[in-house]
Amino acid sequence: MADELEQVVAELRRVIAADFPIVSEVNEHLLQMKGKLFRPTLLLLSNKASGGNTARAITLGAVVELIHLATLVHDDSVDHSVLRRGLPTINALFSHQIAVIMGDYLYSRAIIELVRLEDLEALRVLARVTNEMTVGEMRQLEAHDKLAYGEGAYDQLIRAKTASLLSGACEVGALAAPAAFRQGLARFGMLLGMAFQITDDLLDYTQSEAVTGKPSGLDLREHKVTLPLIAALARMPADSPGRRVVAELMEAAEPSDDLVADVVRLVEGAGGLETARQRALELAQQAEAELDVLPPSPARDALQGSIAYAVERRS
Amino acid sequence: MADELEQVVAELRRVIAADFPIVSEVNEHLLQMKGKLFRPTLLLLSNKASGGNTARAITLGAVVELIHLATLVHDDSVDHSVLRRGLPTINALFSHQIAVIMGDYLYSRAIIELVRLEDLEALRVLARVTNEMTVGEMRQLEAHDKLAYGEGAYDQLIRAKTASLLSGACEVGALAAPAAFRQGLARFGMLLGMAFQITDDLLDYTQSEAVTGKPSGLDLREHKVTLPLIAALARMPADSPGRRVVAELMEAAEPSDDLVADVVRLVEGAGGLETARQRALELAQQAEAELDVLPPSPARDALQGSIAYAVERRS
């Protein structure tokens, strides 16, 4: 895959190229910031596993990564995040304004590229997914009653925010394949994406800044309610001291390090981390089962391997 | 046209509809804020004047207005504007975050609708135009050396920021027409759009807040250099007192009302307003000449009329 992922990066570079200085500067920073190319990897594997044509899949992989980047740039701006993968975000390094405009620039470049490929089906999938992601971001902003936020709302959020694009990547890789493969891979990506996001939310509780490139306990500091806390709260009686500490954190504009650490301990003590881990594994198993529709191949095995990566990673 | 524009609004309402509360709320506000539907009007007229099919043009008109709205929502957020057409902006009424996400929501809905129409050519034109608009926004942010900002840079800016979408609207209205009509209408829209933006920039110097719904002299307050000032500066010698007053305004973080009024008077005294008016009329004449390619029709006459609207409007 290493060779193909290098081609994806070259395609990405071509698609976002600009002759306007500030845009080129931001592009260079984004190319440094790029992560493990998980979405293009899924797209390429999905393509191979369903018997597709790799050349087109490389460009589509670049487009999917580009949509991911556009989303990250806007998300970081909306969340006022200062670090991403250990590097300063676009809003922190340049400005809020440039982050908003660059997100639009990147997304419109992705559409231009899909039009150039004359690929209406890929456009259909990826436009729908992008729209779902914006609704996911709204859901995240709008979670007002933190202590009543339930697993149903959380599932909707992580589907929209994260799993939809992983599902889209798998589906777009299999557009030329029989419907059963395409649909199975779309479901695989959705389940994998949910497991991936739950793992991410767990890492926020368990990993240090040095490993993830983000301050730990950041979600709690920002009053984001994720599965570990939801599961822990479900086990705390209405007037328990634990619930009062969580309420205190949610009411504090800037919770202290001690308060964050207290809630992390409470969540762990109430089995919130363990429940979230179990849920991620359950989704991972469901994802694996979806692969049964495909004929055996090294690519199918690699997709199976990507499940392990999603739920076992440390950053 | 009134009946068709009502259908455009109904289509717009359908395309942006959402079952998520905050999105519906923002949508309602945007529908109240909608202006004179100049872009759908141009698209419909361009369609009729080139012999097109109105039903599709109505949906495309809604999409073009939607792209315009998405751009306004992000522009207002980037500029921290608080008023638009006399109503509070999305960033002012809701939040900066919601404005960023809603712009993305609206734009992705526009793409979904174009995919639903299976209209690759319209997608090609409008994706290119949207990308040009983002580069135009960057140009606006990046104009550092205010006093050296020239007419060439200004032309590039207004083409990208404003004229590209008017050109796109005219072109998309004529996609089914012979190439000569399509190209002529695209050029017509570009010239008209430049005249339209110059007129807008003039109104910022000449009209009161009560008429435009924006504080007057706002561009100067925000250190935006437009054609009236560029033309005036071109006639001020290097060390003239006038140029020093302009420099003082550009250096003031928050210029006083008196300073803004001084620069407005200086620009008028140096003939900057008159030069900008002449330039708008020149572009209007060039736009009119492009219509000669079309056969005579009421729609062609109405396109001619839209030129007068663009350069003679008072708000």
Interface residues (C-beta under 8 A of the other chain):
Chain A: A18 F20 P21 I22 V23 H74 S77 V78 H96 Q97 I98 V100 I101 M102 G103 D104 Y105 Y107 S108 R109 I111 I112 V115 E118 L120 L123 R124 A127 R128 T130 N131 M133 T134 V135 E137 M138 R139 L141 E142
Chain B: A18 F20 P21 I22 V23 H74 S77 V78 H96 Q97 I98 V100 I101 M102 G103 D104 Y105 Y107 S108 R109 I111 I112 V115 E118 L120 L123 R124 A127 R128 T130 N131 M133 T134 V135 E137 M138 R139 L141 E142
